[in-house]
Amino acid sequence: MKKNSIFLVFLIAMLVVVTGCSSSSNSDERWVYDEHWDYKDGFVVSKESGRILVVRDKPSNFKAPLNEILKNAEPNAMWISVEQADYDAVAVGDRVSIEIPNGGGIDQPYPAQTTADVKKK
């Protein structure tokens, strides 16, 4: 009887381990940034206080509410703090190139945040 109990506990433990290791995708994956976006270019969808909001893909409507644009762009959007000259040189709707300085990081909340140089393409 004791051997059967030990075997049953072992079998249940193995089932839990195998089930846990084979889980499929979950909703948290939407927060993982698309590894295919290299953050080298995108489209300006908003400007405010010395920073611009850039998304990877061109929105179908730049005049749509910002929360709608962000929802459609998720997870590929990034607020970029820029120098005043770069801020003044670009407008909403422009395609821009992005140059993040060496050692510059990207904070990964949504939308991501960084400091970079941007140029109108």
ABEGO torsion letter per residue (X at the ends): XAAAAAAAAAAAAAAAAAAAAABBBBAAAAABBBAABAGABEBBABBBGGBBBBBABBBABAABBAAAAAAAAOABBBBBBBBAAAAAABBBGBBBBBBBBBGBBBBABOBBBBBBBBBBX
